[in-house]
């Protein structure tokens, strides 16, 4: 159980990247007051939590309904995470398209889009919670994955609240260094996902 908890925390921490989220959030709320930032951060983390919880609890059932094995999804998720890892290593957070970014800047309430989705609960995070939930055996394992997800989201909330201070202390260079280190770790996790999924597929699992 401790091994699952550690793997779940590390995976979700690296994929969601609470520290790297701070400058992104600050860039989306340049003229917002402290109270407005708290409201946006609270709503965004709550929506992201509901989305990730639904994928953790119902993801395996949904895959079964459309005839996709967990092994195949693990390979696909690993490939997706590796792409995200490469972007992180080169400090390129392409979590939304230019059109989406322009729309976000023109919106009054950015909590749901793009902060909750796709910045926090992006494709990588969704794939990760589904894979981790599939690896968890029984209710205790699933509860462990959900608890680690809640911990990472709590850290993300704190990071969003302290976004201005984090950006001032670390600077863009500091944020990029942290993001690149996390990207290297994520790339290794992605390769492991692909290797595990491929082994199960080849063995007929």
Backbone as a ProteinNet text record, in pm:
[ID]
protein_1_A
[PRIMARY]
XXXXXXXXXXXXXXXXXXXXXXXXXXXXXXXXXXXXXXXXXXXXXXXXXXXXXXXXXXXXXXXXXXXXXXXXXXXXXXXXXXXXXXXXXXXXXXXXXXXXXXXXXXXXXXXXXXXXXXXXXXXXXXXXXXXXXXXXXXXXXXXXXXXXXXXXXXXXXXXXXXXXXXXXXXXXXXXXXXXXXXXXXXXXXXXXXXXXXXXXXXXXX
[TERTIARY]
82.3	0	86.2	197.3	288	350.3	381.3	439.2	339.6	213	108.2	89.8	90.5	74.1	187.2	310.2	424	418	383.2	375.3	263.4	148.5	35	68.8	131.1	165	265	371.6	475.4	419.4	340.8	285.8	197.2	102.6	8.8	77.5	175.4	247.9	323.7	386.7	464.8	373.6	261	171.3	100.6	45.9	-26.9	68.3	184.8	290	239.8	209.1	156.9	246.7	379.3	470.7	464.7	468.3	461.5	327.5	223.5	91.3	85.2	171.5	164.9	181.9	289.8	303.4	196	146.4	38.1	-87	-118.4	-236.2	-220.6	-101.2	-75.2	-92.3	-48.5	-62.9	-207.3	-292.7	-434.2	-514	-457	-528.7	-443.4	-397.8	-304.2	-363.8	-493.7	-555.5	-651.7	-653.8	-747.3	-697.9	-793	-758.9	-730.2	-681.2	-654.1	-779	-891.3	-1017.2	-1064.2	-1049.3	-1089.2	-1002.4	-872.7	-783.9	-822.5	-856.5	-897.8	-1024.1	-1119.3	-1244.7	-1218.9	-1139.7	-1109.1	-1034.1	-934.4	-855.6	-941.8	-1030.6	-1117.2	-1209.2	-1273.7	-1364	-1288.7	-1172.3	-1094.9	-1050.5	-999.7	-952.5	-1070.5	-1185	-1302.8	-1350.5	-1359.4	-1402.5	-1302.9	-1173.6	-1071	-1079.6	-1106.1	-1118.5	-1235.5	-1348.2	-1465.8	-1438.4	-1368.9	-1337.1	-1243.9	-1137.2	-1041	-1101.8	-1189.2	-1255.7	-1344.2	-1414.8	-1501.9	-1419.9	-1302.2	-1216.5	-1157.5	-1124.5	-1067.6	-1170.3	-1293.6	-1397.4	-1462.6	-1493.7	-1568.5	-1488.6	-1358.6	-1278.8	-1267.5	-1241.8	-1226	-1356.1	-1468.8	-1600	-1622.7	-1589.2	-1609	-1522.9	-1397.8	-1310.4	-1368.1	-1422.1	-1482.6	-1600.5	-1678.6	-1796.2	-1758.8	-1644.7	-1604.8	-1497.7	-1471.7	-1383.8	-1236.1	-1190.2	-1047.4	-990.3	-881.5	-819.5	-737.6	-716	-634.8	-491.3	-442.8	-306.9	-293	-391.7	-387.9	-395.6	-479.6	-491.1	-362.6	-295.4	-169.1	-63.2	-59	34.8	1	-127.7	-170.1	-142.6	-173.2	-148.1	-0.6	82.9	227.2	279.9	230.3	272.5	231.9	109.2	60.8	144.6	172.3	252.3	394	448.8	584	587.1	481.8	475	471.1	391.4	384.2	519.9	588.6	719.2	819.8	817.4	909.8	884.3	756.4	722.1	772.9	762	808.3	959.5	1030.2	1176.7	1223.1	1149.6	1185	1106.3	1041.4	967.8	862.4	790.5	683	552.6	473.2	345.4	236.1	225.1	122.6	-1.8	-64.8	-182.9	-310.8	-300.2	-416.5	-371.2	-461.7	-427.9	-430.5	-379.4	-380.9	-523.3	-613.4	-753.4	-814.9	-781.1	-832.2	-777	-648.8	-588.2	-653.1	-681.1	-745.2	-885.6	-957	-1091.7	-1086.9	-986.7	-974.2	-949.3	-865.2	-835.7	-959.3	-1052.4	-1172.9	-1284.9	-1269.5	-1373.6	-1360.5	-1472	-1468.6	-1431.1	-1494.4	-1467.8	-1383.7	-1258.6	-1168.1	-1148.6	-1227.3	-1205.8	-1220.5	-1329.6	-1353.7	-1265.4	-1266.5	-1181.2	-1102.5	-970.2	-886.7	-817.6	-847.7	-769.8	-798.9	-929.3	-963.1	-933.1	-983.3	-962.5	-916.1	-800	-713	-587.1	-573.3	-447	-425.5	-529.5	-513.8	-553.8	-678.4	-726.9	-714.3	-590.9	-565.3	-567.4	-543.1	-542.7	-444.3	-327.2	-227.9	-275.6	-337.8	-388.1	-503.2	-591.5	-703.3	-652.4	-557.2	-500.9	-430.9	-360.5	-284.9	-376	-484.5	-572	-641.6	-673.7	-736.1	-639.5	-514	-413.8	-387.7	-369.5	-343	-460.8	-582.6	-700.7	-711	-669.2	-671.2	-568.7	-456.2	-352.6	-388	-472.2	-512.2	-603.8	-576.6	-656.3	-749.8	-879.3	-978.6	-998	-1095	-1131.5	-1017	-935.7	-825.3	-726.5	-694.5	-601.8	-660	-789	-854	-859.7	-889.9	-893.4	-756.2	-650.1	-514.2	-485.9	-524.9	-504.9	-582.3	-707.3	-790	-730.4	-679.9	-619.8	-495.8	-412.6	-292.5	-330.5	-436.7	-484.8	-534.1	-606.1	-655.5	-539.3	-432.7	-315.8	-248.7	-232.6	-170.5	-258.4	-390	-480.1	-477	-463.3	-450.9	-323.8	-215	-89.8	-104.2	-181	-205.9	-283	-382.4	-462.6	-373.7	-286.7	-195.1	-102	-54.3	34.4	-36.3	-164.6	-240.1	-259	-288.3	-307.1	-177.5	-65.3	64.4	135.5	59.6	119.8	209.9	164.6	245.1	376.6	369.7	490.7	584.8	527.1	609.3	683.4	610.7	672.2	783	762	863	986.8	966	1078.3	1159.2	1091	1161	1201.9	1117.1	1141.5	1110.6	1105.4	1073.4	1180.9	1307.2	1415.4	1401.4	1370.6	1352.4	1237.4	1126.9	1010.5	1046.4	1121.6	1160.7	1252	1342.7	1432.2	1351	1258.3	1174.7	1091.4	1033.5	950.6	1030.8	1155.9	1239.7	1276.5	1307.4	1338.7	1217.1	1099.1	977	948.5	981.9	961.4	1046.2	1169.7	1256.6	1198	1151	1088.3	964.1	883.4	761.3	792.5	899.8	934.9	968.9	1038	1070.3	943.3	849.9	723.1	645.8	648.4	577.4	633.1	764.2	826.4	787.9	780.8	741.2	598.1	508.8	369.8	363.5	437.6	437.3	494	602.4	665	569.9	506.1	412.8	292.8	236.5	121.6	158.1	273.2	316	340.1	397.8	421.4	290.3	188.9	58.6	-8.6	3.5	-57.5	9.4	142.9	214.8	186.8	158.5	129.2	-17.9	-94.8	-237.5	-320.2	-262.9	-336.1	-429.6
-121.1	0	126.7	123	238.1	262	152	164.9	229.9	187.5	246.5	394.2	426.7	565	652.2	602.9	679	698.2	590.8	599.2	693.7	685.2	771.5	918	945.3	1084	1140	1064.2	1111.7	1134.4	1038.1	1049.8	1173.2	1189.1	1301.1	1434.9	1435	1558.5	1604.3	1509.3	1543.2	1585.6	1514.2	1544.4	1678	1699.8	1824	1940.6	1916.5	2016.9	2142.6	2132.5	2248.1	2371.1	2351.9	2466.3	2535.4	2459.1	2516.4	2579.9	2542	2599.4	2745.1	2784.1	2918.8	3029.8	3029	3136.9	3134.5	3014.8	3006.3	3074.1	3045.1	3102.9	3254.1	3297.6	3441	3511	3446.1	3505	3515.9	3425.2	3427.6	3524.8	3566.8	3657.2	3779.7	3852	3962.4	4078.5	4104.5	4218.9	4177.9	4049.4	4001	4037.2	4062.3	4090	3959.2	3969.9	3849.7	3767.4	3833.3	3762.9	3691.9	3757.4	3695.5	3574.5	3584.9	3470.8	3352.7	3381.7	3274	3206.1	3284.6	3227.1	3142.1	3194.4	3120.2	2991.6	3002.3	2883.5	2778.2	2820.3	2725.5	2651.1	2725.5	2661.4	2569.5	2614.1	2535.5	2402.5	2406.5	2283.4	2190.2	2246.8	2164	2093.5	2166.9	2106.1	2000.1	2031.1	1934.4	1808.5	1825.4	1710.2	1621.5	1681.6	1603.6	1528.5	1594.1	1529.6	1410.7	1431.3	1323.4	1210.6	1244.7	1141.3	1054.9	1116.8	1039.3	945.4	989.7	903.1	791.2	820.3	718	610.1	651.8	557.2	486.3	561.3	502.8	476.5	507.7	493.4	349.7	256.9	116	61.2	97.2	52.7	104.9	231	290.1	219.9	189	118.6	-17.2	-86.8	-218.9	-206.1	-100.1	-82.8	-61.4	-0.2	25.3	-73	-176.1	-284.8	-253.3	-164.7	-131.5	-189.8	-265.1	-324	-219.5	-244.6	-153.3	-150.1	-264.2	-269.3	-176.6	-179.5	-91.6	54.5	82.9	220.3	264.9	170.3	202.9	243.7	171.1	206.7	344.1	366.3	494.6	608.7	584.7	686	715.6	611.1	630.8	715.3	691.2	770.2	916.5	937.1	1073.4	1143.9	1073	1132	1162.3	1078.4	1103.6	1232.2	1254.2	1379	1499.9	1490.2	1598.4	1617.8	1507.2	1514.4	1587.1	1559	1626.9	1776.9	1816.4	1959	2020.9	1945.9	1997.9	2014.8	1919.7	1927.7	2051.8	2085.9	2204.5	2327.3	2315.5	2427.5	2484.3	2395	2437.8	2379.2	2461	2413.8	2433.8	2340	2349.9	2273.5	2320.9	2252.3	2303.4	2408.3	2459.8	2520.5	2524.5	2580.6	2732.8	2798	2944.8	2997	2927.3	2970.1	2959.3	2850.4	2832.9	2940.2	2973.5	3076.5	3212.1	3243.1	3370.5	3376.4	3263.8	3259.3	3275.3	3212.9	3220.7	3363.8	3435.4	3573.2	3661.3	3625.3	3705.3	3666.7	3563.4	3518.5	3586.9	3608	3664.9	3559.3	3443.3	3337	3229.5	3220	3123.7	3000.5	2987.4	2878.9	2741.8	2723.3	2591.8	2572.2	2670.2	2665.9	2795	2792.3	2673.1	2624.6	2684.1	2647.1	2503.9	2472	2335.5	2234.8	2265.5	2181.5	2273.1	2255.9	2138.2	2159.8	2274.9	2299.5	2204.8	2185.7	2095.5	1953.5	1935.4	1802.7	1789	1778.2	1762.2	1615.8	1588.4	1449.2	1360.6	1416.1	1337	1297.3	1391.3	1362.2	1262.2	1278	1184.3	1043	1033.3	902.1	841.9	924.9	875.5	818	890.9	840.3	712	699.9	576.5	459.6	482.2	375.6	336.6	435.7	408	337.6	380.3	314	170.8	147.2	11	-78.3	-19.6	-97.1	-123.5	-37.1	-54.2	-175.3	-257.7	-378.8	-360	-349.2	-336.4	-193.1	-176.6	-44.4	26.7	-43.2	27.1	90.3	17.5	71	192.1	184.2	296.3	417.2	391.8	500.9	566.9	486.9	540.8	633.1	589.6	671.8	802.2	794.1	914.4	1008.3	951.3	1034	1106.2	1037.2	1101.6	1210.1	1183.8	1285.4	1408.8	1386.3	1498.7	1579	1509	1577.3	1666.1	1613.5	1691.1	1810.7	1791.1	1902	2008.2	1965.7	2062.1	2144.3	2078.4	2150	2245.6	2203.6	2289.8	2413.9	2395.1	2508.2	2609.2	2559.2	2647.2	2719.8	2647.8	2708.1	2818.9	2797.1	2899.9	3023	3001.1	3113.6	3193.3	3123.9	3189.1	3215	3217.4	3225.9	3347.7	3461.6	3582.1	3571.4	3517.8	3503.9	3398.7	3286.8	3180.5	3233.4	3308.1	3361.6	3461.2	3541	3639.1	3571.7	3468.1	3401.2	3318.6	3236.9	3146.3	3214.3	3306	3364.8	3261.9	3306.3	3214.4	3106.8	3144.5	3046.4	2936.9	2974.6	2875.7	2782.1	2837.8	2754.9	2658.5	2707.9	2621.8	2508	2536.3	2431.8	2321.5	2360	2261.5	2182.3	2253.7	2187.7	2087	2120.9	2029.2	1904.5	1922.1	1805.6	1713.4	1773.2	1692.9	1626	1693.7	1635.1	1511	1512.5	1395.3	1277.3	1306.2	1200.2	1145.8	1236	1193	1107.3	1140.6	1060.6	917.2	901.9	766.6	691.4	759.6	696.7	657.7	743.5	714.9	589.9	578.6	459.8	334.7	346	231.7	190.4	288.7	258.3	181.6	229	163.7	22.4	6.6	-125.3	-222.7	-177.7	-265.3	-302.1	-201.7	-228.8	-319	-294.3	-378.5	-522.4	-541.1	-676.1	-751.8	-683	-747.1	-779.2	-688.6	-713.6	-832.2	-840.1	-949.1	-1083.3	-1078.8	-1203.9	-1240.6	-1157.5	-1186.1	-1142.4	-1053.1	-1005.3	-893.8
0	0	0	75.7	78.5	-58.6	-128.6	-262.4	-357.4	-349.3	-433.1	-399.8	-270.5	-228.2	-282.2	-271.2	-321.8	-471.9	-543.5	-689.6	-732.9	-665.1	-699.6	-674.4	-559.1	-526.8	-626.6	-653.3	-744	-883.8	-931.9	-1066.9	-1079.9	-986.8	-996.3	-969.6	-879.1	-852.1	-976.3	-1043.3	-1162.1	-1276.6	-1295.1	-1406.9	-1386.4	-1267.9	-1241.6	-1223.7	-1161.5	-1145.4	-1073.6	-943.3	-868.8	-875.3	-870.3	-874	-1009.6	-1116	-1249.9	-1280.6	-1204.3	-1224.4	-1179.7	-1084	-1025.9	-1130.1	-1210.9	-1309	-1416.9	-1452.4	-1549.8	-1496	-1369.2	-1304.8	-1292.3	-1258.5	-1244.9	-1379.1	-1485.8	-1618.5	-1663	-1613.4	-1649.1	-1563.9	-1450.4	-1359.6	-1328.6	-1429.9	-1405	-1326.1	-1343.3	-1276.7	-1166.6	-1130.8	-1029	-889.3	-800.8	-661.2	-588.7	-466.2	-387.9	-365.3	-337.5	-314.6	-440.8	-556.2	-682.9	-713.4	-686.5	-711	-620.8	-495.3	-404.3	-454.6	-504.1	-555	-678.6	-770.3	-893	-860.5	-771.8	-735.2	-668.5	-578.2	-508.7	-603.8	-693.6	-790.1	-884.8	-930	-1025.4	-965.4	-843.6	-779.2	-749.9	-710.6	-683.9	-809.9	-920	-1046.6	-1092.3	-1082.2	-1121.5	-1036.1	-906.3	-816.5	-857.9	-893.1	-934.9	-1064.4	-1157.3	-1284.7	-1263.1	-1185.9	-1163.2	-1080.8	-985.7	-906.2	-994.5	-1087.8	-1177.3	-1264.7	-1308.8	-1389.2	-1304.7	-1179	-1091.4	-1058.5	-1032.8	-989.1	-1107.6	-1213.4	-1324.5	-1449.8	-1449.1	-1569.7	-1619	-1527.4	-1566.5	-1623.9	-1561.2	-1611.6	-1752.5	-1775	-1907.2	-2011.4	-1976.5	-2070.3	-2108.1	-2007.6	-2035.2	-2131.6	-2116.9	-2202.8	-2348.7	-2373.1	-2511.9	-2559.4	-2478.5	-2521	-2523.5	-2435.3	-2427.8	-2299.1	-2310.6	-2192.6	-2118.2	-1989.8	-1910.4	-1962.7	-2013.2	-2067.1	-2187.5	-2277.2	-2394.4	-2351.7	-2253.2	-2204.7	-2136.3	-2068.9	-2002.2	-2105.9	-2219.4	-2325.7	-2382.9	-2413	-2468.9	-2370.4	-2242.9	-2141.6	-2126.6	-2136.3	-2127.1	-2241.3	-2362.2	-2477.9	-2459.3	-2411.9	-2388.5	-2282.1	-2173	-2065.4	-2112.3	-2199.8	-2250.1	-2332.4	-2410.1	-2487.8	-2393.6	-2288.1	-2190.9	-2123.9	-2094.1	-2029.2	-2117.4	-2247.7	-2340	-2338.6	-2338.2	-2332.7	-2203	-2091.7	-1963.6	-1962	-2019.4	-2022.5	-2098.6	-2204	-2282.2	-2236.9	-2117.8	-2056.4	-2149.7	-2218	-2307.2	-2255.8	-2185.2	-2131.4	-2235	-2326.7	-2430.5	-2385.7	-2278.8	-2227	-2291	-2371	-2441.4	-2572.4	-2669.5	-2798.8	-2791.3	-2896.1	-2898.9	-2897.1	-2967.5	-2969.1	-2829.3	-2758.7	-2622.9	-2530	-2546.3	-2462.2	-2486.3	-2613.8	-2645.2	-2587.1	-2596.6	-2539.5	-2388.8	-2325.5	-2179.5	-2134.6	-2209.8	-2172.1	-2182.6	-2274.1	-2291.4	-2197.8	-2121	-2029.3	-1895.5	-1830.9	-1697.8	-1596.1	-1603.6	-1507.7	-1575.7	-1535.2	-1598.1	-1510.6	-1404.4	-1308.3	-1373.7	-1450.9	-1511.1	-1633.7	-1722.3	-1840.4	-1848	-1852.5	-1871.1	-1743.8	-1625.9	-1507.4	-1462.9	-1439	-1395.5	-1506.2	-1626.9	-1745.2	-1857.4	-1916.6	-1904.2	-1818.6	-1751.1	-1680.7	-1563	-1478.9	-1363.7	-1402.6	-1440.4	-1480.5	-1631.5	-1676.8	-1819	-1860.9	-1988.4	-2036.6	-1961.2	-1928.3	-1855.5	-1717.5	-1646.1	-1512.4	-1518.8	-1616.8	-1632.1	-1660.5	-1752.3	-1784.4	-1663.7	-1588.8	-1473	-1365.5	-1332.7	-1225.8	-1268.9	-1398.4	-1445.8	-1436.5	-1474.1	-1467.5	-1322.9	-1235.6	-1093.6	-1028.7	-1061.9	-1006.3	-1055.9	-1180.9	-1234.6	-1168	-1126.8	-1058.8	-913.1	-855.6	-715	-703.1	-606.2	-586.5	-467.7	-499.2	-393.2	-348.3	-258.4	-207.9	-135.8	-54.1	13.7	-84.1	-191.4	-290.8	-362.2	-398.4	-464.8	-372	-244.3	-146.6	-133.3	-143.3	-136	-253.8	-374.6	-494.6	-482.5	-436.8	-422	-317.8	-208.3	-103.1	-153.9	-231.6	-287.2	-388.1	-463.7	-556.4	-482.8	-372.3	-291.7	-233.8	-192.9	-138	-243	-363.6	-471.4	-508.4	-511.2	-543.1	-433.7	-307.8	-198	-214.6	-254.1	-278.9	-397.3	-497.6	-612.7	-571.3	-485.6	-436.3	-363.5	-276.7	-204.1	-301.7	-403	-501.6	-578.7	-613.4	-684.6	-597.1	-469	-377.4	-360.8	-365.8	-345.9	-479.2	-589	-722.6	-739	-689.5	-705.4	-629.2	-507.8	-426.7	-486	-531.7	-591.9	-714.5	-800.2	-921	-886.9	-779.9	-740.7	-682.9	-601.5	-535.6	-634.6	-714.4	-804.9	-935.2	-981	-1112.4	-1221.1	-1344.8	-1453.7	-1468.6	-1445.2	-1456.6	-1352.3	-1228.5	-1122.6	-1150.7	-1198.5	-1233.5	-1345.6	-1445.4	-1557.3	-1511.8	-1418.7	-1367.4	-1300.5	-1212.9	-1143.7	-1243.7	-1341.5	-1441.7	-1522.7	-1555	-1634.1	-1554.4	-1426.9	-1343	-1333.2	-1310.9	-1303.7	-1437.6	-1546.6	-1678.6	-1700.3	-1652	-1663.7	-1584.9	-1462.5	-1382.4	-1451.8	-1508.8	-1576.1	-1698.2	-1771	-1887.9	-1847.6	-1733.6	-1685.8	-1647	-1579.8	-1544	-1669.8	-1771.8	-1895.9	-1963.9	-1967.8	-2027.5	-1950.1	-1816.2	-1734.5	-1764.7	-1782.9	-1818.7	-1950.6	-2050.1	-2181.1	-2170.5	-2094.5	-2078.5	-2009.5	-1900.9	-1828.8	-1915.2	-1983.3	-2070.3	-2185.9	-2247.6	-2358.3	-2316.8	-2196.2	-2146.5	-2126.9	-2071.7	-2053.2	-2185.7	-2282.2	-2414.1	-2483.3	-2475.8	-2541.3	-2476	-2344.2	-2273.8	-2281.4	-2352.6	-2368.3	-2250.7	-2160.9	-2043.5	-2075.4
[MASK]
+++++++++++++++++++++++++++++++++++++++++++++++++++++++++++++++++++++++++++++++++++++++++++++++++++++++++++++++++++++++++++++++++++++++++++++++++++++++++++++++++++++++++++++++++++++++++++++++++++++++++++++

